[in-house]
């Protein structure tokens, strides 16, 4: 198994160390370093009230270690505490952390042992203190074979988590790398006093809602399956100030269209991800504000590099040059989105600033294809070579209209240089199975990137017959060598030039046509104040949100 | 009659088995599975492989099928891949909303259908008959997702008369019993109207035709000759025999009553069986898809049996045919 967050070996760096120390020092001095707006701002605004957030799917149960999806984990992060809170600063360096349940931490000189000091005020909502026992129990949960937590790989370099005393935890690592704290922090702390009596083997048959208890700012107040989840302020929340909101209601609807309707009808206050197609409708509506920010995702065309027609990088570069991506951004994304450049998003610290998006140049595309031996010998408007027409099947998910629109625009652009594209829209599961088996020419896809840079899964030469997300079976020995090299480096500043070289090699090879770095549009009712929306976590500072006038609901 | 019922009930099990087996074959034959459809961009290929193993999706198809069939024969419908709860509990929760919506729609369908048919049959080819024919054909012919979308746009977004979706308001848990009931009925109006109107158009067309047929029967002439009022002739002597096709229609509506309308429940986020089926299909949640398909098959078979029995109870001629 490879690891969830990706990069294999990176070490603690000189550059990161001051950040960690700064955070630790700040924690020792008082309130957490980062959370704007501060308590004084929040106190100036009216407190109480309810915020209603639109969700596309219900939770997969109430135990964060048994769910397979992302929504459940993100929602339960409001209920169960984490040791530290990841900060949205991945564009400058690997993410730093602010104190949470762990109010301070210190590293051993060799950086293999981390000692965390838990906040002695921390309490579960039933009054029981949150102690080192809970942290150690959580570690046992995370690494249990019976539970088989999907992200247990994040713990692969942690050799032990022990309680020194009630409020001190010691974590030992087998190696030094910049994401040690991130990996330790992955997964919320769960209550040993309530959950440890249930054998791990029985966890999947257990109803967890009655056993829920809160250690975070909110507690579970109700759940109507497929309709709504209600959280309310945890009155025993130990980390002052208490959340201003009385309640946070998650309304579940099966389609984006339904959520947009509810937003416009005033039934929901927050739509975390607004489809670009609905932008104008929402923008024209009074009382709704839009927050526009970089998403950690990019949409691309993945080419099957094992296909003889697509194996030549020059041909793939020509295909990219033929596609007018700016028009695509304007038409499909309503102008929101940046032209894709390469395998590392331009908002990440490791991005090579010297790289520019490939230009739209149909003449160069025609020349490139001609140089590769493609010509229209029979005058039918479609290029051919050795009697074979240049016809590509382009897959897109049938559930995703946006990607279908992209496929149609690509079809039109490539037709202008003599390449015939046959779009094929299939159900998502079918699409994944087809690309998994290598049974495709090209596919419109989107990757969401974790804040740990991970180039292993997508760009390393895949082993035959092993599951891989390198669907196009891209292979470049120099990229593989550089990936090995970067994994052996401790210093992220030293990794940066290697990442730059990897990006340049991949951009030159164009195994993907990097179409768009996505922008996320979050719609918020204007009555919400103090919301910090960013692409690190969806509900980043919900405990500090306040609302103005309560609408009639 | 008893033999008919016994014969039909005996057929029920093999028919349900056949439908379920075909559904199983179609679902597993489609490429991909729950492990591929799970919505988690952070999962890598190996983690998806682990998911396949966890839910038995890496097993050969015949083994998956036999293990599913064995469990069903033991009365175990399995556990939902998505919600991790027994499918029976999931269905038990989804059925009441579907019954409520389907029941309200059926009531509207029947009452409105009868009223329009009677009004139209009073003066065949009169202005009401013509208008109701055109409107009825239009309503019955329009796709339900379009009608429902238009209803949301006009009555929820533009006029603000009804909620755009869901069964209860976000704050319903803090309402009193009466207010909660009113809130529920308020939410019920639009989806029930969208579901019921198309049915009412069909019912009205069938019933109008039957009423006109019966008006020319000799027993109607005889009723008139006895000096009965036109109202009595219409409501009693004409309508009763004309309702016979409606019994069949109602029987055939039973499947919608229990298996729900995927389109209407999806547009209105109504937490019934139809929405559960859509969710399960999107997520490739095999145990749930299978259970709802079997429920639908049973509903179709039982519905047609009820229609036959109802018809036989109402019409002695049908009783003879079914003997």
Interface residues (C-beta under 8 A of the other chain):
Chain A: X1 X2 X4 X5 X50 X52 X57 X58 X60 X61 X66 X68 X69 X70 X71 X148 X150 X151 X153 X204 X207 X221 X222 X224 X225 X226 X227 X228 X230 X249 X251 X252 X253 X254 X255 X257 X258 X261 X262 X264 X265 X267 X268 X297 X399 X427 X428 X429 X430 X431 X432 X433 X434 X436 X447 X448 X450 X457 X466 X467 X468 X469 X553
Chain B: X30 X31 X32 X33 X34 X36 X37 X38 X39 X40 X41 X42 X43 X44 X45 X46 X47 X48 X49 X50 X51 X54 X82 X83 X84 X85 X90 X93 X94 X149 X152 X156 X157 X160 X163 X164 X165 X166 X167 X168 X169 X170 X171 X173 X266 X267 X268 X269 X271 X275 X276 X278 X279 X282 X284
